[in-house]
Structure formats: structure tokens, C-alpha cells
């Protein structure tokens, strides 16, 4: 087991592990409330990488990693990560003028 210090390195290595063997890759989240620590682990029974943090802002990063893994699982391991994480431009929203009743 290897603890990765950099978040970007952890994401890159995790995605690579998933792409190498998507059927046996596992992603585990463990939170200890008494310590306030979050540990993320990705393994395929040969390689295991871990990321440990106690920062609250890293929860957003964890959500993005979840979205990356969901996208890779649904679209296949060969999909570009930019397609998974990039938000497509939203359709132009119709402005709601005069929220009151018409006169």
C-alpha cells in the first residue's frame, strides 16, 4: 500500500488502475469521525494506492473522483476523462421576467 501525497497523482494512478483492469478494481472510502480523517483507497489486488486527508475541502475533490469513476464505469474505460469531468455548455436559459401576475 502506498500513500500518495498529491491529489492529482492519486487521481491519475487511480484512473490508470481502473483502465488496466476495470473488472477487479475496487474503490473504498473510509471516514473516521473521531479522528476527522478520510482515507480513499483504489486497488486491483496487485496495486494499491491510498490518499489520506483531514481537510474538509477535500470532500469536493472526492465527489469529482466519484464522478470520474461513474463516468468510466458507464461509458467504458477508454473514454477521455475530460469528457467525463467537463461540463457541457448548458442550454440558454429563458429569463423569467415579471415573476408576478400578468396585467
C-alpha positions as CSV (number, residue, x, y, z in Angstrom):
1,X,0.0,0.0,0.0
2,X,1.3,3.4,-1.0
3,X,0.0,6.7,0.4
4,X,0.1,9.3,-2.3
5,X,0.7,12.9,-1.1
6,X,-0.5,14.7,-4.2
7,X,-4.2,14.6,-5.1
8,X,-3.5,14.9,-8.8
9,X,-1.1,11.9,-8.7
10,X,-3.7,9.9,-6.8
11,X,-6.4,10.6,-9.4
12,X,-4.0,9.7,-12.3
13,X,-2.8,6.5,-10.7
14,X,-6.4,5.5,-9.7
15,X,-7.7,6.0,-13.2
16,X,-4.8,4.1,-14.6
17,X,-5.5,1.2,-12.3
18,X,-9.2,1.2,-13.3
19,X,-8.3,1.3,-17.0
20,X,-5.8,-1.6,-16.7
21,X,-8.3,-3.9,-15.1
22,X,-11.9,-2.5,-14.7
23,X,-13.5,-5.7,-13.6
24,X,-11.4,-6.2,-10.5
25,X,-10.7,-2.6,-9.4
26,X,-12.2,-1.5,-6.1
27,X,-12.6,2.0,-4.7
28,X,-13.1,2.3,-1.0
29,X,-13.8,5.4,1.1
30,X,-13.3,5.3,4.9
31,X,-14.1,8.2,7.2
32,X,-13.3,8.2,10.9
33,X,-15.3,10.8,12.7
34,X,-13.3,10.6,15.9
35,X,-10.1,11.5,14.0
36,X,-11.8,13.6,11.3
37,X,-9.8,11.7,8.6
38,X,-10.9,10.5,5.2
39,X,-9.0,7.7,3.5
40,X,-9.6,6.8,-0.1
41,X,-8.2,3.5,-1.5
42,X,-8.1,2.1,-5.0
43,X,-6.9,-1.4,-5.6
44,X,-7.0,-4.2,-8.2
45,X,-5.4,-6.9,-5.9
46,X,-1.9,-6.2,-7.4
47,X,-1.5,-2.4,-7.0
48,X,-3.0,-0.4,-4.1
49,X,-2.9,3.4,-3.7
50,X,-4.2,5.4,-0.9
51,X,-4.9,9.1,-0.1
52,X,-5.4,10.4,3.4
53,X,-6.7,13.8,4.4
54,X,-8.2,15.7,7.2
55,X,-9.3,18.7,5.2
56,X,-13.0,19.4,4.7
57,X,-12.4,21.0,1.3
58,X,-11.1,17.6,0.0
59,X,-14.7,16.3,0.1
60,X,-15.4,18.2,-3.1
61,X,-12.4,16.5,-4.7
62,X,-13.7,13.1,-3.6
63,X,-17.1,13.9,-5.3
64,X,-15.2,14.8,-8.5
65,X,-13.3,11.5,-8.3
66,X,-16.6,9.7,-7.8
67,X,-18.0,11.3,-10.9
68,X,-14.9,10.3,-12.9
69,X,-15.3,6.6,-11.8
70,X,-19.0,6.7,-12.5
71,X,-18.3,8.0,-16.0
72,X,-15.6,5.4,-16.6
73,X,-17.9,2.7,-15.5
74,X,-20.8,3.8,-17.6
75,X,-19.0,4.9,-20.8
76,X,-16.1,2.4,-20.7
77,X,-12.5,2.6,-19.5
78,X,-11.3,4.1,-22.9
79,X,-13.3,7.3,-22.6
80,X,-11.4,10.6,-22.2
81,X,-11.5,12.0,-18.7
82,X,-12.1,15.5,-20.0
83,X,-15.5,14.3,-21.4
84,X,-16.4,12.8,-18.0
85,X,-15.4,15.8,-15.9
86,X,-16.1,18.6,-18.3
87,X,-19.4,20.2,-18.0
88,X,-21.1,20.7,-21.4
89,X,-22.4,24.2,-22.0
90,X,-25.9,24.4,-20.7
91,X,-28.7,25.5,-23.0
92,X,-29.5,29.1,-22.8
93,X,-31.9,29.7,-20.0
94,X,-35.1,31.6,-20.7
95,X,-35.2,34.6,-18.5
96,X,-38.1,34.9,-16.2
97,X,-39.1,38.5,-16.3
98,X,-42.1,39.7,-14.3
99,X,-42.5,36.8,-11.8
100,X,-45.8,38.4,-10.7
101,X,-49.1,38.0,-12.5
102,X,-49.7,39.5,-15.9
103,X,-51.6,42.7,-16.3
